[in-house]
Structure formats: structure tokens, C-alpha cells
């Protein structure tokens, strides 16, 4: 399909592919039902941004840890940062600029790799809570 969720179900924002004629109509119906829906004409860039954030899930699945303890371990954070950096290089070479599904994700998308590579004390104080 042509939709994706950002955040947990309770905080989710549905992003619809603005290139599809029905997207705006569906968004209006969802808004009437108090479901946040955003229509974005650059849906592929939103999917790419979502993938960058979801690379956490791949490293997490391989670690065998719960996500918070995994992120508190620098080796896992380095692997995740390297994975994201590689994906960003592919996107850049393809002329794609990933974008956040929701404005609240934009800062994290921009600074996630730097945060992951930060010293343990800094990560724990800023992102590892």
C-alpha cells in the first residue's frame, strides 16, 4: 500500500502518498474521525526517512536485547550509525533526500547518527533515557 506509520500507534501519524488521487479525500475522512493523516507528494522521501529510523529494528533484532539496553551499548550504536550512514550514502548517490514523516521526527532524523556516535555519558544524558 501507499501509507506508513510514524511513532507508536498511540502517537502515530499516517502519511499518505500525495501522488494518489484518493489521498486527500482519505485524509479528510480520517481527520473527521480524529485520526491524524498527512498527505505528502514526496512520499518516497518520507519512506526513505522512515527506513533510516527503522534500521534500529534490524540491529535490535540481531542483538537479542531489548531496545533501551541495546542502545546503551556503544558497539550496537556504532553498528546502527554505520548502517544509517551507508543508507544515507545510497540515498545521496540516488539524489534522494530522506525526510521525516512528522515534524517531531525531523530533528532526530538529522542528528541521529551523531547522537549514536556520541560518548556514552552524553548519549545516556540526552538520548538514552
C-alpha positions in Angstrom: 0.0 0.0 0.0 0.8 3.6 0.0 0.9 4.6 3.6 3.1 4.2 6.6 3.0 5.0 10.3 5.4 7.1 12.3 5.8 6.5 16.1 3.8 4.2 18.3 0.2 3.5 17.5 -0.9 6.0 20.2 1.3 8.8 18.7 1.1 7.6 15.1 0.7 9.9 12.2 -0.5 8.3 9.0 1.3 9.5 5.9 -0.5 9.1 2.6 1.0 9.2 -0.9 0.0 12.6 -2.3 0.5 11.4 -5.9 -2.5 9.2 -5.5 -5.8 11.0 -6.3 -7.6 9.4 -3.3 -5.0 10.5 -0.7 -6.5 13.9 0.1 -10.1 12.5 0.2 -9.0 9.7 2.6 -7.1 12.2 4.7 -10.2 14.3 5.1 -12.3 11.3 6.1 -9.6 10.3 8.6 -9.4 13.8 10.1 -13.2 13.7 10.6 -12.7 10.5 12.6 -9.9 12.3 14.6 -7.1 10.2 13.0 -4.1 12.4 12.1 -3.2 11.9 8.5 -0.7 13.8 6.4 -0.6 13.9 2.6 2.9 14.2 1.2 3.7 14.5 -2.5 7.2 13.3 -1.9 6.2 10.0 -0.4 9.3 8.2 -1.4 11.5 10.6 0.6 9.2 10.0 3.6 9.6 6.2 3.1 13.4 6.7 3.0 13.4 8.7 6.2 11.2 6.1 7.9 13.6 3.3 6.7 16.6 5.2 8.2 14.8 5.3 11.6 13.7 1.7 11.3 17.2 0.4 10.8 17.2 0.5 14.6 14.8 -2.5 14.4 17.3 -4.6 12.3 20.2 -4.1 14.7 17.8 -4.6 17.7 16.6 -7.9 16.2 20.1 -9.2 15.8 21.3 -8.1 19.2 18.8 -10.2 21.2 18.4 -7.3 23.6 15.5 -5.1 24.5 15.9 -1.8 22.6 16.8 0.5 25.5 19.6 -1.7 26.9 20.9 -2.3 23.3 21.1 1.5 22.7 23.1 1.9 25.9 25.8 -0.3 24.5 28.3 1.6 22.3 29.1 -1.3 19.9 25.4 -1.6 18.9 25.1 2.1 18.5 28.2 2.1 16.2 26.7 -0.7 14.0 23.5 1.2 13.8 25.3 4.5 13.0 27.3 2.7 10.2 24.1 1.2 8.8 22.3 4.6 8.7 25.4 6.3 7.2 25.6 3.7 4.4 21.9 4.1 3.6 22.3 7.8 3.6 25.2 7.5 1.1 23.0 5.3 -1.2 20.2 7.9 -1.0 22.6 10.8 -1.7 24.0 8.9 -4.7 20.5 8.4 -5.9 19.6 12.0 -5.5 17.1 11.3 -2.7 16.8 13.5 0.4 15.1 11.5 3.1 12.5 13.4 5.1 10.8 12.9 8.4 7.2 11.5 8.4 6.3 14.0 11.1 8.0 17.3 12.2 8.8 15.9 15.6 11.0 13.3 13.9 12.9 15.8 11.8 15.5 16.7 14.5 16.1 13.1 15.3 16.5 12.2 11.6 19.0 14.9 11.2 21.1 14.2 14.4 20.5 10.5 15.0 23.9 9.3 13.7 25.8 12.0 15.7 23.9 11.0 18.8 24.6 7.3 18.3 28.3 8.1 17.9 28.5 10.3 20.9 30.3 9.3 24.1 28.4 7.1 26.5 27.9 9.8 29.1 26.5 12.2 26.5 24.2 9.6 24.9 22.9 8.5 28.3 22.2 12.1 29.3 20.5 13.1 26.0 19.1 10.1 24.2 19.5 7.0 26.3 16.7 7.6 28.8 
